[in-house]
């Protein structure tokens, strides 16, 4: 079976499990490993590495895959085999990091439009070209409030070439880091108590999510699947 070596750039919540995605080290672009199940959700038995640890963001891993399984809204999906993933580097080298800089999306369009969502009908005749993007905004505000379901929700508000994006965050580690903050709007200057430095910047992995019937089945929403703090 073929193998894919990738830099993990997203590990976010999905249906009680995880969605993991990253960039191939061979220059082949984005890949999203998915389980053989219909929804593709990954669980610990899938992303526990051969050394016993769990795959994390910025790890470089090698994954054995069975076949591509593109969806109309997610063309990067590959079905994984039962073989354990192998850790290549933690974190990646400078050469691996250069792969990230070469894939940063400048905007203003992000994943096909300048909105926070895309209607499902758009993909009926024309599948998405991409469902994953890496951005590095110069400024971000974090907002904490209540979602349409009444649950606590963290959102990232940022601009790309004048277009404002306001996207829900599904990165569990970043949400945990902000978990003690009350509802409100938090520009960078209000987060120094969390150990952030004035020159810190963030890489955000944006993913096009599922259209779940329980909520708003008419749209796929863009999500911040990973928040990567860099100096």
Number of C-alpha atoms within 10 A of each C-alpha: 8 10 13 19 21 28 28 24 28 28 25 21 17 17 11 9 14 22 23 24 26 28 26 21 20 11 11 11 15 22 24 26 27 25 19 16 9 7 11 21 19 23 15 12 10 20 20 17 20 13 10 10 11 15 22 19 19 21 19 26 23 20 22 20 19 15 13 16 17 15 13 17 22 21 19 22 20 21 19 26 20 14 12 18 23 19 20 14 14 14 16 17 11 8 9 19 14 11 17 17 13 10 15 15 16 15 16 16 13 23 22 13 11 15 16 18 18 21 13 16 10 13 15 11 8 10 14 19 14 18 23 28 21 23 21 19 18 12 13 18 17 21 21 21 14 12 12 8 8 8 9 14 18 25 21 20 18 19 19 19 10 9 13 14 19 19 22 22 25 25 22 16 13 16 17 11 10 15 14 8 12 11 14 11 17 16 14 16 11 12 14 11 8 9 7 16 14 10 7 11 18 17 19 24 24 25 26 23 21 17 17 12 9 6 10 11 13 14 20 19 21 24 24 25 27 27 23 16 12 11 9
